[in-house]
Amino acid sequence: MSFPFARLTHGDGSVVATAIHDGHELRSEVAAAIALTEAERLREEDPFTGLLTEAAGTTVVVNRSRFEVDLNRPRDKAVYRTPEDAWGLKVWSGALSPDLISRSLSEYDSFYGQMERMLLDVERRHGRFVVLDLHSYNHRRGGPDSLCAPAAGNPEVNVGTGTMNRRRWSLLVDRFLTDLGTHDFQGRHLDVRENVKFRGGHFAGWVHERFPASACALAIEFKKFFMDEWTGEPDTRQLAAMRAALSGALPGIIESLGVLG
């Protein structure tokens, strides 16, 4: 199975990790029409989340930018049309061509069609499975020299469970929150909380709608404490520690799936 604009790695386990906002590439016609600089785009994308997927066996890392098509929004909102769709940014230099929009939505349809086939195969082989839907978010929106947003409303790791039947998956979710939050993260513990900043987006909701009895999609948002969100420069040590923390939580996920199964 091949994805037209994503990198797919097949594994044998029951955990799938995705980074659907990691991409920065644009089709040539989109690049010609966009008004944003590469730096402006990069700031609202989720760079380095693709590296974090390596904690799991099966991974999907999207190469294309969310400014071409946003796979975490409903289809009718997947191509940004107005500044209100994109954090107040003027995305396009002029009127959007209907053909351009149509081709972007074809990519959207292709992605979801192929994700469905891939997850059906995981379901066939394992029964129940988990999708780690990995994202990151900005917390210094005031400018390069601004203070960080208050920690009270901005956890280092926000686990979104708002699109699932929480009671059905409570054992697994609680174990994941505990394991990630008690992991030795460079001599301290990460601030891991549930549904504080985000409750989960369209992709996680689609997984639960399509696989209501077999799939648990955890929408995981890492605050960009591991990078400079204005320059795009990463802290490689913290990135490695984040991947290790996710890897450390996988045995608990698999054990919980076994109990549920």
C-alpha positions as CSV (number, residue, x, y, z in Angstrom):
1,M,0.0,0.0,0.0
2,S,1.3,3.4,-0.9
3,F,0.2,6.9,0.1
4,P,0.5,9.7,-2.5
5,F,1.8,12.3,-0.1
6,A,2.8,10.4,3.1
7,R,5.4,8.1,4.4
8,L,4.1,4.8,5.7
9,T,6.0,2.3,7.8
10,H,4.3,-1.1,8.4
11,G,4.7,-2.8,11.8
12,D,3.3,-5.8,13.4
13,G,1.8,-4.3,16.5
14,S,-1.6,-2.9,17.5
15,V,-0.4,0.7,17.9
16,V,-0.4,3.1,14.9
17,A,1.2,6.6,15.2
18,T,0.3,9.4,12.8
19,A,1.7,12.9,12.2
20,I,-0.8,14.4,9.8
21,H,0.5,18.0,10.3
22,D,4.2,17.3,10.1
23,G,4.4,18.1,6.4
24,H,5.8,21.3,4.8
25,E,5.7,20.5,1.1
26,L,3.2,22.1,-1.4
27,R,2.1,21.2,-4.9
28,S,3.6,23.6,-7.4
29,E,0.2,25.2,-8.1
30,V,-0.5,25.7,-4.4
31,A,3.0,27.2,-3.8
32,A,2.3,29.7,-6.6
33,A,-1.0,30.8,-5.1
34,I,0.0,31.0,-1.4
35,A,0.8,34.4,0.2
36,L,2.5,33.1,3.3
37,T,6.3,32.8,3.8
38,E,7.8,29.4,4.6
39,A,8.5,30.6,8.1
40,E,4.8,31.6,8.6
41,R,3.7,28.2,7.4
42,L,6.2,26.3,9.5
43,R,5.0,28.1,12.6
44,E,1.5,26.7,12.3
45,E,2.6,23.3,11.1
46,D,3.7,20.5,13.5
47,P,7.4,19.9,12.7
48,F,9.2,17.0,14.3
49,T,6.0,15.1,15.2
50,G,7.0,12.7,12.5
51,L,10.1,11.8,14.5
52,L,7.8,11.0,17.5
53,T,5.8,8.5,15.5
54,E,8.9,6.3,15.6
55,A,7.9,5.1,19.0
56,A,5.3,2.9,17.4
57,G,5.6,0.1,14.9
58,T,3.2,1.3,12.2
59,T,3.6,5.0,11.3
60,V,2.0,7.5,8.9
61,V,3.8,10.8,8.4
62,V,2.2,13.3,6.0
63,N,4.6,15.2,3.8
64,R,2.2,17.9,2.6
65,S,1.5,21.1,4.5
66,R,-1.8,21.6,6.3
67,F,-2.0,24.9,4.2
68,E,-2.5,22.7,1.1
69,V,-5.1,20.5,2.8
70,D,-5.8,20.1,6.5
71,L,-6.5,16.4,7.2
72,N,-7.6,17.2,10.7
73,R,-10.7,19.2,9.7
74,P,-14.0,18.2,8.1
75,R,-13.8,18.0,4.3
76,D,-15.7,21.2,3.8
77,K,-13.1,23.0,6.0
78,A,-10.0,21.2,4.8
79,V,-8.9,23.9,2.4
80,Y,-8.5,27.2,4.3
81,R,-10.4,30.0,2.4
82,T,-10.4,33.0,4.8
83,P,-8.1,34.3,7.5
84,E,-10.7,33.1,10.1
85,D,-9.9,29.6,8.9
86,A,-6.2,30.0,9.6
87,W,-5.4,32.0,12.8
88,G,-6.1,35.3,11.1
89,L,-3.5,34.7,8.4
90,K,-4.0,35.8,4.8
91,V,-3.2,32.5,3.2
92,W,-3.8,33.2,-0.5
93,S,-2.4,35.9,-2.8
94,G,-5.7,36.0,-4.8
95,A,-8.9,34.2,-5.5
96,L,-8.6,30.4,-5.2
97,S,-9.2,28.3,-8.3
98,P,-12.0,25.8,-8.0
99,D,-9.8,23.3,-9.7
100,L,-7.0,23.8,-7.2
101,I,-9.5,23.2,-4.4
102,S,-10.8,20.1,-6.1
103,R,-7.4,18.6,-6.5
104,S,-6.6,19.3,-2.8
105,L,-9.8,17.6,-1.8
106,S,-8.9,14.7,-3.9
107,E,-5.8,14.3,-1.8
108,Y,-8.0,14.5,1.3
109,D,-10.3,11.7,0.0
110,S,-7.3,9.6,-1.0
111,F,-5.8,9.9,2.4
112,Y,-8.9,8.9,4.3
113,G,-9.7,6.1,1.9
114,Q,-6.2,4.6,2.3
115,M,-6.2,5.1,6.1
116,E,-9.5,3.2,6.2
117,R,-8.0,0.3,4.3
118,M,-4.9,0.3,6.5
119,L,-6.8,0.4,9.8
120,L,-9.2,-2.3,8.6
121,D,-6.1,-4.5,8.1
122,V,-4.8,-3.6,11.6
123,E,-8.3,-4.4,13.0
124,R,-8.3,-7.8,11.1
125,R,-5.0,-8.7,12.5
126,H,-5.3,-7.5,16.1
127,G,-9.0,-6.8,16.9
128,R,-8.7,-3.7,19.1
129,F,-6.0,-1.2,18.3
130,V,-4.8,2.3,19.3
131,V,-4.0,5.3,17.1
132,L,-1.6,7.9,18.5
133,D,-2.6,11.1,16.7
134,L,0.4,13.3,17.3
135,H,0.4,17.1,17.1
136,S,2.1,20.1,18.6
137,Y,0.9,23.6,19.5
138,N,2.2,27.1,19.9
139,H,2.3,28.8,23.3
140,R,4.2,32.1,22.6
141,R,1.8,33.8,20.2
142,G,2.7,37.3,21.3
143,G,6.0,37.3,19.4
144,P,9.5,35.9,19.5
145,D,10.3,37.7,22.7
146,S,6.9,37.1,24.4
147,L,6.4,35.2,27.6
148,C,5.1,31.6,27.5
149,A,1.3,31.2,27.9
150,P,0.3,30.4,31.4
151,A,0.9,26.8,32.3
152,A,-2.5,26.4,33.9
153,G,-4.2,26.3,30.6
154,N,-1.3,25.0,28.5
155,P,0.0,21.5,29.6
156,E,3.2,20.2,28.1
157,V,1.1,17.3,26.8
158,N,-2.6,17.6,26.2
159,V,-4.3,14.2,25.6
160,G,-7.6,14.8,23.8
161,T,-10.3,12.2,24.4
162,G,-13.3,14.2,23.5
163,T,-14.2,12.2,20.4
164,M,-14.3,8.8,22.1
165,N,-16.6,6.8,24.3
166,R,-14.4,7.6,27.4
167,R,-16.0,5.0,29.6
168,R,-15.3,2.2,27.1
169,W,-11.6,3.1,27.0
170,S,-11.1,4.4,30.5
171,L,-8.7,1.7,31.6
172,L,-6.4,2.4,28.7
173,V,-6.6,6.2,28.8
174,D,-6.0,6.3,32.5
175,R,-3.0,4.0,32.2
176,F,-1.5,6.1,29.3
177,L,-1.9,9.3,31.3
178,T,-0.3,7.8,34.3
179,D,2.6,6.2,32.4
180,L,3.4,9.3,30.4
181,G,3.0,11.6,33.4
182,T,5.3,9.5,35.7
183,H,8.0,8.8,33.1
184,D,11.5,10.1,34.1
185,F,11.8,13.0,31.6
186,Q,15.3,14.3,32.0
187,G,15.0,14.1,35.8
188,R,11.5,15.5,36.1
189,H,7.9,14.6,35.1
190,L,6.0,16.0,32.1
191,D,2.8,18.0,32.8
192,V,0.3,15.6,31.2
193,R,-3.4,16.5,31.3
194,E,-6.6,15.5,29.5
195,N,-8.8,17.8,27.4
196,V,-7.4,21.0,28.8
197,K,-6.4,22.8,25.6
198,F,-7.8,20.4,22.9
199,R,-10.3,17.6,22.9
200,G,-9.3,16.0,19.7
201,G,-9.9,16.9,16.1
202,H,-11.6,15.5,13.0
203,F,-9.2,12.7,12.4
204,A,-9.5,11.2,15.8
205,G,-13.3,11.6,15.6
206,W,-13.3,9.8,12.2
207,V,-11.3,6.9,13.6
208,H,-13.9,6.5,16.4
209,E,-16.8,6.9,14.1
210,R,-15.5,4.3,11.6
211,F,-14.2,1.9,14.2
212,P,-16.4,2.4,17.2
213,A,-15.9,-1.0,18.8
214,S,-12.2,-1.5,18.0
215,A,-10.2,1.7,17.9
216,C,-9.0,4.1,20.6
217,A,-7.5,7.3,19.1
218,L,-5.6,9.5,21.5
219,A,-5.2,13.0,20.1
220,I,-1.9,14.0,21.7
221,E,-0.8,17.7,21.5
222,F,2.8,18.5,22.6
223,K,3.3,22.1,23.6
224,K,6.3,23.4,21.6
225,F,8.5,23.5,24.6
226,F,10.9,21.3,22.6
227,M,11.6,24.0,20.0
228,D,11.6,27.7,19.3
229,E,8.2,28.1,17.7
230,W,9.4,31.3,15.9
231,T,12.6,30.1,14.4
232,G,11.7,26.5,14.0
233,E,14.9,25.3,15.8
234,P,14.5,22.1,17.7
235,D,16.0,20.9,21.0
236,T,17.2,17.5,19.8
237,R,17.7,16.2,23.4
238,Q,14.2,17.0,24.4
239,L,12.8,15.5,21.2
240,A,14.7,12.3,21.9
241,A,13.4,12.3,25.5
242,M,9.8,12.8,24.2
243,R,10.1,9.8,21.9
244,A,11.4,7.8,24.8
245,A,8.5,8.8,26.9
246,L,6.0,7.7,24.2
247,S,7.9,4.4,23.8
248,G,7.8,3.9,27.6
249,A,4.0,4.2,27.5
250,L,3.5,1.6,24.8
251,P,3.7,-1.5,27.1
252,G,0.9,-0.1,29.2
253,I,-1.2,0.5,26.1
254,I,-0.7,-3.1,24.9
255,E,-1.4,-4.5,28.3
256,S,-4.6,-2.5,28.6
257,L,-5.7,-3.7,25.1
258,G,-5.1,-7.3,26.3
259,V,-7.3,-6.8,29.3
260,L,-10.0,-5.2,27.2
261,G,-9.7,-8.0,24.7
